[in-house]
């Protein structure tokens, strides 16, 4: 295979660095690194590009924003608020919106980029979960991703709380209530954060420092670690012809991936800029400055905080008095339990799956969601739980628009958050098993050709054709889970050591959940045959790339 020399600009830069740091061999090798091609892999890139836009626009906004709670009288260009007493934070945000050239556009781009960042992170993590891309050796990177997601939620909450308008002030009031609801330490946490009575004069400056310095710094470190680990371990790829655990079929980093990444960044920036230009978001001048005795009707937080809002709205008004202390379950439970269940479950899931199945193999081939029914069903259970809580956060809007009782919608969601996830689990698992059986039918009987044939007996049948090699490789790409020998008892009726105790029984039940009703993949594993002639041709064409934790992975350029 002929290797094209890098352009003079690139080669010159590499030569400059090599003469000083001896990095030519490293850089030239990494320029040829291969990335697989699939649209879902770009979800993580959208999050990265949105984060870059957030940093750029946020830097612009810091030049004019004043994080102060000192009271001033507004005298800017928005005439409806002229003469109104407000905080300097709110006044400076109005000045950015109406007096600074391009300020409103930058504010809206910044806000839309934040929404896009959290949304793309959410969908990216769902893709990783449903395809099993968190499995060995990527457990640590999965935990880093969860940390990024948690910090993104906090950063978004702190960001839209800074202007001190009526909507954000209401959100801060809820945050204060959540802090104070924590038993024993809640009051101390509240005074540590706010520096005194709510709203006080210290919280916005402290929040500003955390928003522009602390959390972005941690996010930058985690993003860097995430991509360094990804670069070292390599990217997962979906089953397909000639694709194996030890090779990567895709496009080289230079020039193909760099060009595509650059263009995709511009597309992402264009979409966010268009949203910032034509789609109004967070019009703080309509809400007015925050006052503790006011609240807006139909107020809603950004979408990523909606599920916590919904949990607060549907939680019954339960309180308990213990030894002279009041435990507000109506605030504590919705604030900590839904997010705690989802994030803790997601963090422990890779290790629970490995423990329950005994699967300690290296995985570079991603699963099709249908081929892991239990995992996919559990994922959809969590998605349904989140979605119903998110809808419950707008129960007043739903009641108003559909002309139903607010109390009826509240009671509906109180039952739906339990019944809905259970139904989602059952339906999703049956769909996955049905799709697996359809795959087996295609393997055994082929695909419909559209050709109708009449038999000598007079019967009409449709001719089926064998599936294409590429389709066969995908359909047979499912790998069976390893056999985990968990016996109930031996021939004398004595329970096996692995089945004794609560942990042994739990492992047995989880193993049965992962493997029960599974439809095994039939036929020869053409998608993972490392010795096939085509695979050998690809190995010769692309060479071998060190695969980090997973051993060496051959590269094929198609």
ABEGO torsion letter per residue (X at the ends): XBBBBBBAAAAAAAAAAAAAAGAAAAAAAAAABBBBBBAAAAAAAAAAAAAAAAAAAAAAAAAABBBBABBBBBABABAAABGBBBBAAAAAAAAAAAABBGAAAAAAAAAAAAAAAAAAAAAAAAAAAAAGAABOAAAAAAAAAAAAAAAAAAAAAAAAAAAGBAAAAAAAAAAAAAAAABBGAAAAAAAAAAGEBOAEAAAAAAAAAAAAAAAAAAAAAAAAAAAAAAAAAEBBBBBBBGBBAABBBEBBAOAAAAAAAAAAAAAAAAAAAAAAAABBBGBAAAAEBBBAABBBBGBBBBAAAAAAAAAAAABBBBBBBBGGBBBBAAAAAAAAAAAAAAAAAAAAAAAAAAAAAGBABBBABBBBAAABAAAAAAAAAAAAAAAAAAAAAAAAAAAAAAGBBAAAAAAAAAAAAAAAAAAAAAAAAAAAAAAAAAAAAAAAAEBBAGBBBBBAAGBBBBBBBBBBAAAAAAAAABBBBBBBBBBABBAAGBBBAAABEAAAAAAAAAAAAAABGBBBBBEBBAAABAABAAAAAAAAAAEBBBAEAAEBBBBBBX
